[in-house]
Amino acid sequence: MKRIKKDELYRNLDGFLKTKGVELKPGSYTDRIQRVCGLLSDVINAGQSGLERAREETEKRLEKVRQVIHEKTAPKGPPPSTPPPAATPPPSQTDSKPPQARRSRKPSAKKPTPRPSARKRRGQ
């Protein structure tokens, strides 16, 4: 954004007031209005430069965050040239059945033997 000159704000205010029928004549109150307009233009310019610095700093930090996200989510390098070792040995050629068919059924769990009731134990 362009910087505001110290007298630019006062000239614009003077022109606005003239369109409304108010004329600013030289005097003590117009000097104060000029000083206030100068201070206001300084504050606006300082605020604009502060916002510009904050925007630049935000852009720098945002770019760092984007870079970290990119590094974390980027695909890994090419796979290793040697294949990983197999977890299970390949089935032998003598067995013609698939591995699931070769498995034997587990014996069913034995039913627990009934415990003698407390009445029978007392009576014995």
HUTAWO-V986576 format. One record per residue. OMEGA is omega as a letter, one per 20 degrees, with the letter a starting at -180 (999 if undefined). Layout:
# HUTAWO-V986576
[[OMEGA] [OMEGA]]
This chain:
# HUTAWO-V986576
[[r] [r] [r] [r] [a] [a] [a] [a] [r] [a] [r] [r] [r] [r] [r] [a] [r] [r] [r] [r] [r] [r] [r] [r] [r] [a] [a] [a] [r] [r] [r] [r] [r] [r] [r] [r] [r] [r] [r] [r] [r] [r] [r] [r] [r] [r] [r] [r] [r] [r] [r] [r] [r] [r] [r] [r] [r] [r] [r] [a] [r] [r] [r] [r] [r] [a] [r] [r] [r] [a] [a] [a] [a] [r] [a] [r] [a] [a] [a] [a] [r] [r] [r] [a] [a] [a] [r] [r] [a] [a] [r] [a] [r] [r] [r] [a] [r] [a] [a] [a] [a] [a] [r] [r] [r] [r] [a] [a] [r] [r] [r] [r] [a] [r] [r] [a] [a] [a] [a] [a] [a] [a] [a] [999]]
